[in-house]
Amino acid sequence: MIVTTTPTVEGRPVTTYHGIVVGEAIMGANIVRDLFAKVTDIVGGRSGAYESKLQDARDTALRELEERALKLGANAVVGVDLDYEIVGQSMLMVSASGTAVTIAEM
């Protein structure tokens, strides 16, 4: 499955539009990671714990997006947009949305 932020896939015209698909992931960060991240932020480093959590959430949202597109019969998702939100005090939400399409085979 091709997943792209661009509105089209170069050289592969869209033959069918299946509709908008969305994948979401909400991840909680535990208190040890929160404490470590605050210490890291104070001393000016990067927070590996949060970067890892963010990567996991993004991967989950994109995987869910692909699964939903496949169920519609699509072989690509175009115009993908990733959004990040903080939910409550320690929850991270990543949302991926795009248009499920069938593109011509090469």
C-alpha positions in Angstrom: 0.0 0.0 0.0 1.3 3.4 -0.9 0.7 6.1 1.7 1.7 9.6 0.8 1.1 13.2 1.9 0.9 14.3 -1.7 -2.5 14.5 -3.5 -1.5 12.0 -6.2 1.1 9.3 -6.9 3.2 10.4 -9.9 2.6 8.4 -13.0 -0.3 6.4 -11.4 -3.7 8.0 -12.0 -6.4 7.5 -9.5 -9.1 5.2 -10.9 -11.4 5.1 -7.8 -12.0 7.3 -4.8 -13.2 5.2 -1.8 -13.5 8.0 0.8 -11.7 9.4 3.8 -10.0 7.1 6.2 -8.7 7.8 9.6 -6.4 6.1 12.1 -5.9 7.1 15.7 -3.7 6.1 18.5 -3.9 7.4 22.1 -0.8 6.5 24.2 -0.3 7.1 27.9 3.1 8.0 29.2 3.9 6.5 32.6 5.1 8.5 35.6 8.7 7.3 35.4 9.0 8.5 31.7 7.3 11.8 32.6 9.8 12.4 35.4 12.7 11.4 33.3 11.5 13.6 30.4 11.2 16.6 32.8 14.7 16.1 34.0 16.0 15.8 30.5 14.2 18.9 29.4 15.6 20.9 32.3 19.2 20.0 31.4 18.6 20.6 27.7 18.7 17.1 26.3 16.2 15.3 24.1 13.6 13.0 25.7 14.2 9.6 24.2 11.2 8.2 26.1 8.8 10.6 24.5 10.3 10.3 21.1 9.8 6.6 21.3 6.2 7.0 22.5 5.6 9.4 19.7 7.0 7.0 17.1 4.8 4.2 18.4 1.7 6.3 18.3 2.5 7.5 14.7 3.1 3.9 13.6 -0.1 2.7 15.1 -2.2 5.5 13.6 -0.7 4.9 10.1 -1.2 1.1 10.4 -4.8 1.6 11.3 -5.3 4.0 8.4 -3.9 1.4 6.0 -6.1 -1.3 7.4 -9.2 0.8 7.0 -8.2 1.7 3.4 -7.6 -2.0 2.6 -11.1 -2.9 3.8 -12.5 -0.4 1.3 -10.6 -2.0 -1.5 -8.0 0.7 -1.9 -4.4 0.2 -2.8 -3.2 3.7 -1.7 -4.0 6.6 0.6 -3.2 10.1 -0.6 -3.3 13.5 1.0 -2.3 12.0 4.4 -2.2 14.5 7.3 -0.8 13.7 10.7 -2.1 15.6 13.8 -0.8 15.5 17.3 -2.7 16.4 20.4 -2.2 16.2 24.2 -5.2 14.6 25.9 -5.5 15.3 29.6 -2.1 15.6 31.4 -0.2 12.6 30.1 -1.9 11.2 27.1 -0.7 11.6 23.5 -3.1 11.3 20.6 -1.9 10.9 17.0 -4.4 11.0 14.2 -3.7 10.2 10.6 -6.3 11.0 7.9 -6.3 10.7 4.1 -8.2 9.6 1.1 -8.4 6.0 0.3 -8.0 5.5 -3.5 -7.3 2.8 -6.1 -4.5 3.9 -8.4 -3.6 2.4 -11.7 -1.0 -0.4 -11.7 2.3 0.2 -13.4 
